[in-house]
Amino acid sequence: MTTCNGVNAANNSEKKQEKTIEQAILDAIAEAREVCDQNGINSPNCAVAWDIVEELQAEKAHQQQAKHRQTSLESYCEMYPDALECLMYDL
């Protein structure tokens, strides 16, 4: 696998994970609406269902904050790992 393919695979993996959590949020919202319609908006089950939606949304926000933005040097070193600028030496 070349370095570019590795970067693309990592980006695709992040997008799949992002879509997965977004889909989970949409599914949880639909479930919460259904539970609230069946049990009433003041029921404990309704509150729990909306708490699940809130937790999923918080996790999505946390994941977005945790994303590491690459510097130009890091991008260069991914493309050219044997370049002198990218070699690490133990002192």
ZAVOTI-379157 format. One line per 2 residues: for each residue x, y, z of N, C-alpha, C. Coordinates in Angstrom, 2 decimals, padded with zeros to 5 digits. Example, Ala and Ser with C-alpha at 12.3 -4.5 7.8 and 13.67 -1.06 7.14 Angstrom:
% residues 2
013.19 -005.69 007.80 012.30 -004.50 007.80 013.20 -003.30 007.80; 012.85 -002.25 007.08 013.67 -001.06 007.14 012.90 000.03 007.87;
END
This chain:
% residues 91
000.85 -001.17 000.00 000.00 000.00 000.00 000.90 001.23 000.00; 000.66 002.15 -000.90 001.45 003.37 -000.93 000.95 004.32 000.15;
001.75 005.35 000.41 001.39 006.28 001.47 000.10 007.02 001.15; -000.07 007.44 -000.10 -001.30 008.15 -000.49 -002.51 007.26 -000.27;
-002.39 005.99 -000.63 -003.51 005.08 -000.43 -003.80 004.91 001.06; -002.77 004.89 001.87 -002.94 004.78 003.31 -003.68 005.98 003.88;
-003.32 007.18 003.40 -003.99 008.40 003.86 -005.45 008.38 003.42; -005.70 007.98 002.17 -007.08 007.91 001.69 -007.88 006.89 002.48;
-007.28 005.76 002.80 -007.98 004.73 003.58 -008.33 005.26 004.97; -007.41 005.99 005.58 -007.67 006.56 006.90 -008.81 007.58 006.83;
-008.79 008.43 005.79 -009.85 009.42 005.64 -011.20 008.74 005.41; -011.22 007.69 004.59 -012.47 006.97 004.35 -012.97 006.32 005.63;
-012.06 005.81 006.44 -012.44 005.19 007.70 -013.09 006.21 008.62; -012.53 007.42 008.69 -013.10 008.47 009.51 -014.48 008.86 009.00;
-014.65 008.95 007.68 -015.94 009.30 007.11 -016.98 008.23 007.41; -016.58 006.95 007.33 -017.52 005.87 007.64 -017.94 005.95 009.09;
-016.99 006.22 009.98 -017.32 006.32 011.41 -018.25 007.50 011.64; -017.98 008.62 010.95 -018.81 009.80 011.10 -020.22 009.51 010.62;
-020.35 008.85 009.47 -021.67 008.51 008.96 -022.38 007.56 009.91; -021.63 006.67 010.51 -022.22 005.72 011.43 -022.82 006.42 012.64;
-022.11 007.36 013.21 -022.64 008.06 014.39 -023.79 008.97 013.99; -023.70 009.58 012.79 -024.80 010.40 012.32 -026.05 009.55 012.11;
-025.87 008.37 011.55 -027.00 007.47 011.35 -027.56 007.01 012.69; -026.68 006.75 013.65 -027.13 006.35 014.98 -027.95 007.46 015.63;
-027.55 008.70 015.42 -028.30 009.83 015.97 -029.69 009.90 015.34; -029.73 009.77 014.01 -031.02 009.81 013.32 -031.94 008.67 013.77;
-031.35 007.48 013.92 -032.13 006.33 014.39 -032.63 006.56 015.82; -031.79 007.12 016.67 -032.17 007.37 018.06 -033.27 008.43 018.15;
-033.22 009.43 017.27 -034.27 010.45 017.25 -035.60 009.83 016.85; -035.56 008.99 015.82 -036.79 008.32 015.37 -037.35 007.44 016.49;
-036.45 006.73 017.16 -036.87 005.86 018.27 -037.46 006.68 019.41; -036.83 007.81 019.73 -037.31 008.66 020.82 -038.69 009.21 020.50;
-038.89 009.63 019.27 -040.21 010.14 018.88 -041.28 009.05 019.01; -040.92 007.85 018.58 -041.86 006.73 018.66 -042.21 006.39 020.12;
-041.17 006.33 020.95 -041.38 006.02 022.38 -042.25 007.09 023.03; -041.99 008.34 022.72 -042.76 009.44 023.32 -044.20 009.43 022.83;
-044.40 009.09 021.55 -045.77 008.99 021.04 -046.54 007.88 021.74; -045.87 006.78 022.01 -046.54 005.62 022.62 -046.76 005.80 024.12;
-045.77 006.36 024.81 -045.81 006.43 026.28 -046.15 007.81 026.84; -046.18 008.81 026.00 -046.43 010.18 026.46 -045.11 010.91 026.68;
-045.18 012.24 026.52 -043.95 013.03 026.59 -043.41 013.18 028.01; -044.21 012.88 029.01 -043.76 012.99 030.40 -043.34 011.65 031.00;
-043.28 010.61 030.16 -042.93 009.28 030.68 -041.43 009.15 030.89; -041.02 008.30 031.82 -039.58 008.06 032.03 -038.91 007.47 030.78;
-039.64 006.62 030.06 -039.06 006.03 028.84 -038.75 007.09 027.79; -039.61 008.08 027.70 -039.39 009.18 026.75 -038.13 009.96 027.14;
-037.99 010.24 028.42 -036.81 010.97 028.90 -035.52 010.19 028.63; -035.57 008.89 028.86 -034.39 008.05 028.61 -034.05 008.04 027.13;
-035.06 007.95 026.27 -034.81 007.92 024.83 -034.13 009.21 024.37; -034.60 010.36 024.89 -033.97 011.63 024.50 -032.59 011.79 025.13;
-032.36 011.20 026.29 -031.01 011.21 026.89 -030.03 010.46 025.98; -030.49 009.37 025.38 -029.63 008.61 024.46 -029.26 009.47 023.27;
-030.23 010.21 022.73 -029.96 011.11 021.61 -028.92 012.15 022.02; -029.09 012.71 023.20 -028.16 013.73 023.69 -026.74 013.18 023.85;
-026.63 011.97 024.37 -025.32 011.35 024.55 -024.63 011.10 023.20; -025.39 010.65 022.22 -024.82 010.42 020.89 -024.34 011.73 020.26;
-025.13 012.78 020.43 -024.73 014.08 019.89 -023.48 014.61 020.59; -023.39 014.38 021.89 -022.19 014.81 022.63 -020.97 014.04 022.16;
-021.12 012.75 021.91 -020.00 011.94 021.41 -019.55 012.43 020.05; -020.48 012.77 019.18 -020.12 013.29 017.86 -019.33 014.59 018.00;
-019.78 015.48 018.88 -019.07 016.74 019.10 -017.67 016.49 019.66; -017.56 015.53 020.57 -016.25 015.20 021.15 -015.31 014.67 020.08;
-015.81 013.81 019.21 -014.97 013.25 018.15 -014.50 014.34 017.19; -015.36 015.32 016.92 -014.97 016.40 016.02 -013.88 017.26 016.64;
-013.94 017.48 017.94 -012.92 018.28 018.61 -011.60 017.54 018.69; -011.66 016.21 018.76 -010.46 015.41 018.95 -009.68 015.19 017.66;
-010.26 015.54 016.52 -009.55 015.32 015.25 -008.26 016.12 015.23; -007.23 015.45 014.84 -005.91 016.08 014.78 -005.71 016.69 013.40;
-005.35 017.93 013.35 -005.07 018.58 012.07 -003.58 018.46 011.79; -003.26 017.97 010.61 -001.86 017.75 010.26 -001.17 019.06 009.88;
000.08 019.14 010.28 000.90 020.26 009.83 001.44 019.92 008.45; 002.02 020.90 007.80 002.60 020.68 006.47 003.73 019.65 006.55;
004.51 019.71 007.63 005.62 018.76 007.78 005.08 017.34 007.94; 004.03 017.16 008.72 003.45 015.83 008.89 002.92 015.27 007.57;
002.28 016.12 006.79 001.79 015.68 005.48 002.95 015.27 004.58; 004.01 016.09 004.60 005.20 015.81 003.79 005.84 014.49 004.22;
005.94 014.28 005.51 006.56 013.05 006.01 005.73 011.81 005.71; 004.42 011.96 005.60 003.61 010.83 005.20 003.89 010.47 003.74;
004.12 011.48 002.93 004.39 011.23 001.52 005.82 010.74 001.30; 006.75 011.27 002.07 008.18 010.95 001.91 008.77 010.56 003.28;
008.47 009.37 003.78 008.93 009.00 005.12 010.45 008.87 005.25; 011.16 008.69 004.15 012.62 008.55 004.21 013.35 009.87 004.03;
012.64 010.96 003.90 013.29 012.27 003.74 014.05 012.61 005.02; 015.14 013.34 004.86 015.98 013.69 006.02 015.19 014.44 007.09;
014.27 015.31 006.66 013.49 016.09 007.61 012.60 015.22 008.48; 012.31 014.02 008.00 011.34 013.15 008.68 011.97 012.08 009.53;
013.25 011.91 009.43 013.93 010.86 010.19 014.03 011.26 011.66; 013.76 010.32 012.53 013.84 010.57 013.96 015.09 009.89 014.50;
015.83 010.61 015.30 017.04 010.07 015.88 016.93 010.09 017.40; 017.36 009.02 018.03 017.42 009.00 019.49 018.74 009.59 019.92;
018.69 010.53 020.83 019.92 011.18 021.31 020.30 010.64 022.65;
END
